[in-house]
Amino acid sequence: QVQLVESGGGLVQVGGSLRLSCAASGSIFSINAMNWFRQAPGQQRELVAGIISSGSTNYTDSVKGRFTISRDNAKNTVYLQMNSLKPEDTGVYYCNAKIKTTVWLPWGYYWGQGTQVTVSS
């Protein structure tokens, strides 16, 4: 099976930084997109940032200029560098990836278990 495992979450002060990592493992033929979502208590899950295999990226407006998504294709790993953190960045951050487990199957979407990010004010 495919597994996505996040790491790097924790407690940080306003204005601080965190770097999240997500490593995909298991039966993987190819990874297209890798994304970070987040969900605050009582809120809908939202897309924070995404990166495709070419390296093109996109960000939600609220994190633009503060967060940077990157990936290491050789390691099947995606990163989210979060700077100038604000209390509203608090939430559970989930890794998501568009993956083929074999060339003959269609793309599927896989999720990590989430990692908590708390920005204290």
Buried (B, 14 or more C-beta within 10 A) or exposed (E): EBEBBBEBBEEBEEEBEBBBBBBBEEEBEBBEBBBBBBBBEEEEBBEBBBBBEEEEBBBBEEBEEBBBBBBEEEEBBBBBBBBEBBEEBBBBBBBBBBBBBEEEEEEEEBBBEBBEBBBEE
